[in-house]
Amino acid sequence: MMRLDEAIETAERYKTEGKVISAEDFEKQEVQKRIVKPDLEKAKNPVKSVGTFDLKKNGSEIAKSIVRECRFQVQTNYVGDIHKAIARPGWFD
């Protein structure tokens, strides 16, 4: 019962904070941008060069794979996976 009460309190707090989004509103560009804004403002490539070796400039498949994996490590699951499947063309450019 205590866990249920805590879950209800959390849901009510989220609603008060404007974090509850209806299905209709979720389809709107401005709502999705608000959700992903903090992640979209992060660096596109979190990998820093080491000495003279720079993965960003290395065109090998292993370098691309490392950069891709590092990007997923610094982004939320929403930005890393979900928004790419539901975003309309040009919404997050």
C-alpha positions as CSV (number, residue, x, y, z in Angstrom):
1,M,0.0,0.0,0.0
2,M,2.8,2.4,0.8
3,R,4.4,1.8,-2.6
4,L,1.1,2.5,-4.3
5,D,0.7,5.7,-2.3
6,E,4.2,6.8,-3.3
7,A,3.5,6.0,-6.9
8,I,0.3,8.1,-6.8
9,E,2.1,11.0,-5.1
10,T,4.9,10.8,-7.7
11,A,2.3,10.8,-10.6
12,E,0.5,13.8,-9.1
13,R,3.8,15.7,-8.6
14,Y,4.7,15.0,-12.2
15,K,1.4,16.3,-13.4
16,T,1.8,19.5,-11.3
17,E,5.3,19.9,-12.8
18,G,3.9,19.6,-16.4
19,K,5.7,16.3,-17.0
20,V,2.5,14.3,-17.8
21,I,1.9,14.5,-21.6
22,S,-1.3,13.4,-23.3
23,A,-1.0,11.1,-26.4
24,E,-2.3,14.0,-28.6
25,D,0.3,16.5,-27.2
26,F,3.1,13.9,-27.5
27,E,2.6,14.1,-31.3
28,K,3.5,17.8,-31.3
29,Q,6.9,18.9,-32.4
30,E,7.3,21.5,-29.6
31,V,6.5,18.9,-26.9
32,Q,9.0,16.4,-28.3
33,K,11.6,19.2,-28.6
34,R,11.1,20.1,-25.0
35,I,11.6,16.5,-24.0
36,V,14.8,16.0,-25.9
37,K,16.2,19.5,-25.7
38,P,18.8,18.8,-22.9
39,D,20.2,15.8,-24.9
40,L,20.1,17.6,-28.3
41,E,22.3,20.3,-26.8
42,K,25.0,17.8,-25.8
43,A,27.9,17.4,-28.1
44,K,27.2,15.2,-31.1
45,N,30.5,13.5,-30.6
46,P,31.6,13.0,-27.0
47,V,34.9,11.3,-28.0
48,K,37.9,13.6,-27.4
49,S,41.1,13.2,-29.3
50,V,44.1,11.6,-27.6
51,G,47.3,13.2,-28.6
52,T,47.4,13.2,-32.4
53,F,44.9,10.4,-32.8
54,D,41.4,11.6,-33.4
55,L,38.5,9.1,-33.8
56,K,36.3,11.8,-35.3
57,K,38.7,12.1,-38.2
58,N,39.3,8.4,-38.6
59,G,37.0,6.9,-41.2
60,S,37.4,3.3,-40.2
61,E,34.4,1.2,-39.2
62,I,35.8,0.6,-35.8
63,A,36.2,4.3,-35.2
64,K,32.6,5.0,-36.3
65,S,31.4,2.2,-34.0
66,I,33.3,3.6,-31.0
67,V,31.9,7.1,-31.6
68,R,28.4,5.7,-32.0
69,E,28.6,3.7,-28.8
70,C,30.0,6.7,-26.9
71,R,27.1,8.9,-28.1
72,F,24.6,6.3,-26.8
73,Q,26.4,6.4,-23.4
74,V,25.8,10.1,-22.9
75,Q,22.3,10.3,-24.3
76,T,19.1,9.1,-22.7
77,N,17.4,6.0,-24.2
78,Y,14.7,8.3,-25.5
79,V,17.1,10.3,-27.6
80,G,19.3,7.4,-28.5
81,D,16.6,5.1,-29.7
82,I,13.0,6.2,-29.5
83,H,12.9,9.7,-30.9
84,K,14.7,8.5,-34.1
85,A,11.7,6.2,-34.8
86,I,9.0,8.7,-34.1
87,A,10.4,12.1,-35.1
88,R,9.1,13.7,-38.3
89,P,11.7,14.7,-40.9
90,G,13.5,17.9,-39.9
91,W,12.1,18.1,-36.4
92,F,15.4,17.8,-34.6
93,D,17.8,19.2,-37.1
